Amino acid sequence: MSSMIAKKFSAALLLFALVATTAGCLKSPDEKYADYMASGQEYLEKGDYGAALIEFKNAARTKSTEAEPFYQIALCNDRRGQTQEAIVAVQQAVKLDPNHVEANLLLARYMVQMGGSDILPQAEELINGVLADERNNSEALFVLAATRARLGSAEDAENLLQEALRNTPEHLQSSMALARLKLNEGKPKEAEDILKKAVDSASSKSEAKIALGQFYLGQNRDADAQKEFEQILDADAKFGPALLGLGMLHLKKGEKDEAEAAYKRASALPGELYMPLYGQVLMLNGKEAEGIAEFERLVKEHPKDRALRTRLVTAYVQTDHLAEAEKLLDEVIAETPNDADARLQRAEVYRRTNRLPKAQEDLAAALEYRPNSHQAHFLLAKVYGELGDSRLQRQELDEALRINPEYLLARLELAQALLRGATATPQSAIDLLNEAPDSQRNTAPVVAARIWAHIALKQYTDARKELDKVTPDVRATNPEFLLQEGMLQSLAGSYAAARPYLEKSLEANPRDLRALNALAGTYAAENKQAVAIATVRDHAAKYPGDAQMQISLANWYIRAKYVDEAEKAYEAAVKAGDPSGDATVMLSRIYVERKELDRADKLLTKALETSPGNANLLLMRASVRDGLGKPDAAIDDYRMVVERNPENYVALNNLAYLLAARKSDLEEALKYAQQAKEIAPTVVQPGQPGVAEIDDTLGWVFYLRGVYASAVVHLRASAEANPKNPIVQY
């Protein structure tokens, strides 16, 4: 009997579930749309932008011709800091409803903030379309004022802001913008009065007082700022912006404990923007273990929150807890293979641990799931850079910028790539930097990159002009500008004058080898080699675990022909961890000079166990094995390099030469030698084969094939380019 009751009960439950499901399915598209929009709005008001985004996307799928969900998607992305996604969504909203006032104004804002001067007239056209119907729209007047300010008409901007405030005295953004204009005019008292009036007029006193407190912070009136923030918190102890302002004030004053307390209170507030703040300030204050523990707690509580997971992975990577980062990402990808963010993050872990083929696999997968990922192309560029393929590195950086012209990291990295190596084109770097959006063109990183390009072109006067445009307070504190000042002084022969700038730059960024080497270089230029070496040695002693620091010291010893000391420094670098392989290669060269080829071979083989795809290690081992009379083993190493990077002309040339020596592989040898000549730069780094050496290989291959006329052409070209090389002349 009980069994029969149980069966009936189960059947009833099943029937209920079917009815409930059917009822849901019976909802009309309009009802579903309304539910999604209402739910999204509820999440948006709570500050849960991720959940709101899901609801608005469902609404957009339900009624794809409605503009409103796309506008709300744009708002969510905007508040999450995902600007590109916000722009795409708001453009779709305007396309669906050209008369959507809020969408037009949001799109105009983006055009003003991020567009070039050629875009501003289009923004003004959008705003004027709104003002034609709603002349008293203070938001439209505010955006139009921003447009006029960008066009250089401060007077027009001020008049428009005043009009906006006459229409809507409580429009806080207009008050803030007008105050900024007064500050730019050197009228801080008028700016303060405007913000005080905004507090009196505001419907939300707290938000207006935040603006006033931030003004006081910027004016170094810390006591006044603290008073505003604390008054807000007295009325509402959970007002997030006031807690953030108070935390920022404590950080500015060096009061770390008080800052942590404020951010901890803020992190307990609802909303995804507040949750990570406590962990962030712990990391900022150097409490790495506590910061990581906080992020781990948050990820455990919110396992589906990708933003929190990203912060935890970033914390792991920044603190060299790469194994923990990899374990976390392995678990995520095993569960969700199409998680492009996790793929990108794991690729970076693989890159940092020199597992470049694995990094490429993850990046290829990420691009399959997210074809227009500028981050994936940027990381691919880093991989190609480490593989020594500058052409593909630049190509990927160019693609990242094509997808997202606002991606400053890619622009700066590409500018640096254009300054490096035998194929450097500094003028192209300057052109690239000048093509940056107006909002980026005069920022410190872009100005600094432009100065480096002028220095590379030996345009020292232009570099000086650029540097002199930087405000004195920034020049006196920014490590990059301090380094450039020191470099320019040094290039002018003022070595003593250069040193204080270089020392201050190194003090601010103690692991910057450019500053260290430039400082030592001022002594070397005065023939004080011992002082130069002592400068590097004493600084490197503070960082025994920094491989690059030890390599720099070893290189200074090599210049001074202190080989034994260099050997010890390279050994220290290898012990510290040598992912680039530079220290291992240099140490093996010392062994080769001593005729200790077996020792060099063992060293390189051991390094390749942990870095199997490292081209520099493979090239060096191939050379050593050739010297040991093991041409087949050398050929295998060269083939591995060419398989990973078909444009490594050094490997192609050397492989061709060894294949030719076999005499049974002349066709293959000719193919590789011709490929090498096609891609070899006309100017090469010291010790690298150039076109002349490749001509020698080609001539040798043609000679062995019996094509003597072609052999003579290449051998003669090689001999003319290398008149002092006895081997080529022979």
N, C-alpha and C positions, 0 to 999 in steps of 0.2 A: 504493500500500500504506500509506504513512504517512498519507494522507488517511483511509483506512478506520480505522486505529488511532485517529486523532484523533477521528473520529466516535464510535467505541465508547467512547473515554475520556470524551467529553462526555456521552454517554448514561449512562455509569456515574455520573458526577458528578450528573447530573440525578436519576437514580434514588436516589442516596444522599440528596440534598436532600429528595426527596419522602418517603423513608422516615423521615428525621429529623423532618420537619415533621409527618408522620402520627403518629409516636411521641409528639410533644408533644401533638398534638390528642387522642391516645388516653388521655391522663392523665385520671383521674377528677376530679370537682370537689374531692373530699377531698384528693387528691394535689396538685392545683394550689394549693388553700388552704394546705396545709402548706408548700409551697415558698415561696409569697409571704410567709407569716408568718416562716419561718426567715430568708429573705433580708432582710426588714424589720428583724428583730431584730439581724441582723449589722450592717446599716447604722446602726441606732440606737446600738449599742455603740461604733461608730467615731465617733459624733458627726455623721454625715452625715444630718441630719434630713430634708432634701429628698428624698433617694433613699429613705429609710425610709418617708416619707409615701406615695410612689408605690406601694411594695410593699404597704403596709397597705391602701391604697385598692383595689388590685387584689384583695386578700384579701376585703375587704368586699363588692366586687361579685360575687365568686365565691360567697360564702356570706353573704348579706345578713341572715340571721337570727342570726348569731353576734355576741355583744357584744364579744369580745376585740379584733378589729381596730379597732373604733370607739374603744375605750379607748386602744389604741396610737396611733391617729390623734390623739387628744386630747393624749397625751404629746408627740408630735412637734410639734404646733402650740404647745403650752405652752413647749417649749424654744426654739422659734423666735420667741417673743414674740407669737404670733398668738392672743390670748386669746379673742376672740369665736368663732373657728373651733374652738378647743379646747373651749369650753363647749358648742357645738352637738354636737360629736362625743361628749363624755362623757354628755350628756343622752340621746343615742341609745343608748349602751352601757347605761345604767341602765334605759332603757325596755325593751330587749331582755332584760336579765337583772337584775331588781331585787335579786338577791342577790350581784351582782359587788362584792366588798368594796372593791377598789382604785378602781373607778369611783365607787362611792358616796362614798368618802373624798375623791377628787379633786373631785367635784361639790360636796361640802360645803365644801371649801377655797375654791372660787370663791365660793360663797354667803357665806362669812364675810368674805372679802377685799373683795368688790365689792357685795354686796347691802345693802339698807337694813335698818333695825332690824326691819322686818316680816318679813324673809326669815330672820332668825336662828333662830326657833323651828323652821322647816322643816329648816334645816341640822342643828340639834340632834337632830331626829327621825331623820334619816339616820344620824347618828353613833351614836345609841343603838341603832339597829337592828343595827349592826355589833357594838357592845359587848355586846349581849344574847347573842351567840354566841361572841364573842372578847373577854372582859373584859380580857385581858392585851395587847390590841393597842395598842402604844405609839403608833402613827400615829393611831389613832382618839382616844386620850386627848389627844394633842397638838392635834388639830383641835378637839376639844371644849373644851380649855383656851382656844384662840383665840376660840371662840364666847363663852365666859364672860367673857373679857377685853373683847370688844366690847360685851357687855351691862353692863360696868362692875363686874364681880365679880372683882377682882384676886386675892382670897383663894382663891376657888374655882379660878381658873386655876392658881395656884401649887400647890395641893394635887394637881390633876390632872397637872401636869407632874412633880411629885415621884413620883407613882404610876407614871407612864410610865417614869421613869428607874430606879425600883426594879425594874420588870419587864424593862427593856432599858437597862442603864447606858450602852450605846454609842449610844443614839438621840440623835444630835447635834442635831437640830432642837429637841428638848425642852430640851436643855441651853442652846442659844442663846436660846430663848424665856424660860427661867427667868432667865438672866443679864440679859435686857432688863428683866424685871420688877424685878429687884434694882436695876438702874440707875435705873429710874423712881422707885424708893423712895429714891434717893440713897445707895445702898450699892455703890459701885464695887468695893470690896475683895471683897465676897461674890460679885459678878458674875464677877470675875477667878478666884476660887477654883473656881466652878462650871465655868468653861471649862477651867481647868487639870485638873480632875478628868475632864472629858470627854476631854482628850488622853490621860490615863492609861488610860481605859476603852475608847477607840475602837479598832475593828478597823482603821480607816484613819487612822493618826496624821496624815497629811498634811492631810486634810480638817478634822480637829479643830484642828490648828495654824493653818490658814487662819482659822478662826473666832476663835481667840485673837489672831492678828495683826490682824484687822479690828477687834477690840475695842480693841487698843492704838492703832490709827490713830484711832479715834473719841475716845480719851482723850488724844490729842496726845502719846502716848508713842512717838514715831517710831523711836527706837533699838530699843526692845523689838519693835516691829512688824517692823522690818527684820531683826532677829535671827531671828524665827520664819520669815519668808519665805525667808531664805537657808539656814536649816537644812533646810527642805523641799527646796530646789533642790540642796543638797549631796547629798541622798539620791536625788533624781530631777530631773535638770536640765530635763526636759521636762514638769514638772507645771504645767499651764496656769494654774490659779487662783493659784499662787504667783507666777508671772511677772506676772499681772495685778495682784496685790497690790503687788508691788515697783514696777511701773510707776506705779500710782496714788500710791504713797508718793513717788516721785521727782517726779511732777507737783505734788504738794502742796508739796514743798520747792523748787519752781521749777527742778529739775534736768532741763531739757528733753532734753538729749542722752542722759542715762542712761535717762529714761523711754522715749525712742524705741528705744533698744537693747533694753529689756525687751519692749516691744510687738512689735518686729521678730522676736524669738525666739518670742514667743507666736503670731504670725501664721504661722509655719512649721509649727505643729502641725496635725495632722489635725482636721477638724471645721469646719463652716461658720461657727460663732460666732467662731472665732479668726482666720480669713482676713483680714477687713477691718480688724483692729485697728491695724496699722501705718499704713495709709493714714489712718485716723481721727485718730491722734495727730499725724501730720504736718500735717493740716488744722488741728487744734486749736492747734498751735504756730505757725501762720501760714505754714507751708511749703506754700503752695497748689499750686505747680507740681509739687513732689515728690509731694504727696498725690494729685493727679490722675493723675500718671504711674503711681503704685502701683495705683490703681483700674483704670486702663486695662490694665495688665499682667494683673491678676486677671481682668478681663472677657474679655481675649483668650484666657486659659488656660481659662476656664469660660464660654463664650459662652451657655450655656443657663441660667445661674444668674441668676434675676431679682433676687434680693436684692442681688447684687454690682452688677448693672446699675443698680439703683435708687440705690445709693450713688454710683456714678459720675455719674449724671444729677444727683443732689443736689449733688455737688461742682461740677459744671459750672454749675448754676443759682446756687449760693451765690457763685460767683466771676464771675458775669456772662459765662460762656462759653456763651451761649445758642445760638449757631450750632452749636457742637459737640454740644450736647445734642440739638438738633433733628435734626442729621444722623444721629446714632446711632439716635434713635427712628424716624426715617423708614425706616431700613434694617430695623429690627425689625418695624415694622408692615407694610412691603412683603412681608416673608417670612411674618409671622403676623398677619393683619388683626384676629383676634379676641383679641389680647393686651390685655386690659383695663388692666393696669398701665401698659403703654406708652402707651395712649390717654390715661390720666389724666395721665401725666407730660408728654406732648406738649401736652395742653390747657393745662397750667400754663405751658409755654414760650410758647404762643400768647397766653395772657392777659398775660404779662409784656411781650410785644412788641406788645400792643394789637391783636391780631388776634382780636377777640372772636367774630365769627361762626365762625371756624375752631375756636376753643376749644369753642364750643357743639356743633359737629359731632362732635368727638372725644368729648365727654362724653356725647352722645346715643348714640354707638356703644358706649362703655364700659357704659352702663346697659342697653343691649340684651344685652350679653354677661354682665353682672353686675348684675341688676336691684336687688339690695339693697346696693349699694355706697354706704355713708355718705360715703366720700371723694368720689365723683362728685357727690353732692348738695351737699357742702361747696364744691367748686370751682365748681359752677354758681351757688351763692350769691355767690361772689366776682365772677363774670362779671356777674350781674345788678346787683350793687352798683356795678360800674364803668359799667354802662349807665344807672345812676340809677334803677333800678326797685326801690325799697325793699320793696315788697309781695312781689314774687317772690323777692327776696333772703331775706327773713324766712321765706317759705314753704319754700324749699329748706333753710335751716338747721334749721327745725322738722322737716322730713322726715329729715334726717341724724340728728337726735337721736331721732326715733321709731325709726329702724332700730337705732341704737346709743346708748342713754342714757348710756353711759360715755364718749362722744366729747367730751372736755373742750374741744377747740378749737372745736367747733361751738357748745357752750354759751356759751363766752366771747365768740365772735364775735356770736352772737345777742343776748347781753346788751349788747354795744357798739352793735349796730344799734338796739336799743330805746332807747338814750340819744341817738341822732342825729336831727337834722332836725326838721321841723315836726310830725311824727307821733310824736315821742318819748314813751315811756311808762315812765319810770324805775321805777315801782312794779312793773310787769310784769317788768322786769329783775331786781329783787330777788326776786320770786317764783320766777323761773326759776332763779336761783342757789341759792335755798333748796331747790329740788327736786333738786339735784345728789346723786348717791349719797353715802352717809355717808363713804366713803373720800376723797371729793373736797371735801366741803363746807367744810372748814376748811383747805384747802391755800392757799398764798400767792396763786396767781392768782385763785381764787374770792373770797377775802377782799378782795383789792384791787379786783376788779370790783364787789363789793358796796359798798365804800366810795365808788367813783365814782358809783354809783347814788344813794346817800344825798346826796352832794354835789350831784348834779343836781336832787334834790328839795329842796335847801336844808335838809336835815336834818343840820346840821353837828354837833349833839350826838351823833346816832347814828353819824355817820362817825367822830367822835373815839373813841367807845366801841369801835367795831370795831378801829380802829387801835391803841388802847391794849392790846387783847388779844394783839397780836402780840408775841412775845418781843423784848426790847431788842436782842439781837445781830442778829436778822433785820431789825428796823426800821432798824438803823444801817448795814446793808450792802445791802439790797434797793433798787434804784433806784426801783421803783414806790412803795414805802412812803416813801422819802425825798421823792419828788415830792409825794405826798399830804400828808405832814407840812408841807412848804413851802406847799402850796396852802391848807391849813387855817389855818396861821399868817397867810398873806396875807389870807384872807377875814375873819380876825378883826382885820385892820388892823395886824398886827405885821409890817410889811414887812422891817425889818432882821433880825428873828428868823427870817424865812422864808428869807432868802438863803442861809445856809450849807447848808440842806437841799437847796435847788434847785441850788446849785453842785455839791454832792456827787453828786446824781442825774445832772446833766449830765456830770460827769466820768466817771461809770460808764457812761453811755450817751450819748456826745457827739452822736449824730444824732437824739436825741429832741427834736423841735420843741416838744413840750408843756413840757418843762423849760426850754428856752431862752426861749420866749415868756412863761412864768410868771415867770422871773427878770427879764426886761426889763419885764414888767408891774409888778413891785414898784417900779421906778424911775418908771414912767409914773404910777403911783398917787400918787407924791409930787411930781408935776409936774416930774420931771426927764427930760423927753422926750429931750434930747440924750444923756443917759447911757443911756437905754433903747435908743436907736438904735445907739449905739456898742457896747453889749453884744452886740447881734445882729450888727452889721457885723463886729466883730472875730472873733466865733465863725464866721460864715459864710465869712470869708476863709480859714479853714483847710480849707474843703471847697468849692473852686470848681467841682468837678464834680458837686456834689449839687444837683439841680434844685429839690427841695423846700426846701432851705436858702436858696437864692437867692430863691425865691418868698416865703418868710417875711420876708427882709430887705426885699424890694420892698414887701410889704404894710405894713411899719412906715414906710417912706418915704411911702407913699400916705396913711397916717393923719396924718403930719406935713405933708402937701401938698408934699413934695419930689418933684415929678413927674419931673424929669430924672433924678434918682438912681434912682427907681423903675424908669424905663424901662431904664436900664443893667442893673439887677438882673434884670428880667424877660428881657432879651436874653441875659444870662448863663445863666439857667435854660433858655431855649430851646436855646441852644448845648450845654448839658450833656445835653440829652435830656429831653423833656417829654411822657412817655407819657400823662399825665392830660389834657394840653392846657390846664391851668390858666394857665400862664405865657403861652401864646399868646393865650388869651382876654383876659387882663388887659392885655397889650401892645396888642392890637387895640382895646381900649376907650380906651386913651390916644390912639391914632391917631384914633379916632372923635371924641373930645373936641376934637381939633385940626382936625376936618373933613377928615382925610386918609383918606377912605373907600376909595379905590382901593388905598392902601397896606395898609390893614387886610384888604381882600379878598384881595390877593396873599399876605399872611402866612398867612391862614387856609387858603387853597387849597393852599399848599405843605405846611402841617401835615397836611391831610387826605389828601395823597398817601401818607403813611406810616401814618396812622390814619384809614382811610376810614369807620369806623363810629362815630367819637367824637361823641357827642350834643352835648357842650358846644361843640365846634368848629362843628358843623353849625348849631346854634341861633344862635351868634354870627354866622356867615357869612350866614345867612338874614336876620338883622336888618340887617346891613351892606348886603346886596343890596337889601333893601327901601328902605333909605335912599338907595341909588344909583339908585332908580327902576327896579329890575329885579324886579318882583313875581313874574314867572313863575319866575325862578331861585330866588327866596326860597321860593316854594311847593314847588319840587322838593326843596330842603333840608329843609323841614319834613316833607314826605312821607317822606323817608329816615329821619328820626328816628322818626316814628310807625310805620313798617314794622318797625323794630328794637325799638321799645318802645311798644306801643299804649297804655301808661298814662302817657306823658309829657304831663301836662296842659298844660304851657307850650307845647309844640309843637302840641297839639290846638287850644288857644285861638287862637294866632297864625295857624295854618293856616286856621281857620274865618274869622277876620277878613279875611284876604287873599282867600279864596275869595268871601266876601260882597261884597268890593269889586268883583269881576268882574261881579256881579249875574246871571251866567248859571249859577252853581254854588250857588244858595241852599240847595237840599236837602242837598247834601253839607256845606255850611258849618254848617247847623243840626245835622246829625248829629255833627260834630266838637265843636261848642260844647257840646252836651248831654253828650257823653262827658266833656269836660273838667270840667264842673261836677260830674258824678257822682263823680269821683275826686280833685278838688282838695282839699287840706287846708284846714281853717278857719284855721290859722295858717301863714304862709309866711315864707320867708327874705326879707330886704330885697332889693328889686329884682325879685322874682318876682311874677307876677300871682296874685291870689287869687280867691276866689269873687266878690268885688265886680267885679273887672275882667272876669271871665267873664260875669257878669250883663250888663255893658255890651255885650259882644260879642253875647250872645243877644238883648238888646233891639234892637241894630242890625240883626241878621238878621231878626228878626220884623218890624221896621219896614219893611225892604226888601221883605219878602214881603207886606206889607199887612195883617198880623195885628196891628193897633194895640193892642188890649187887652192881649195878651201882651207886646207891646213895652213898654208903659207899666209893667207889673208889674216887669219885669226892670230897666228903666232907673231906676225909682224906687228899687228895692233897691240898685242900684249907687250912686246919688247919696247915699242915706242912709248907706251904708257909707264913702263918700269925700266928706265935706262940703267938704274943702279942695282937692279935685282939680278945677281949672277945666275940664279937658277933659270929665270925666264930668258935671259940672254943666251944661255947655253942651249 
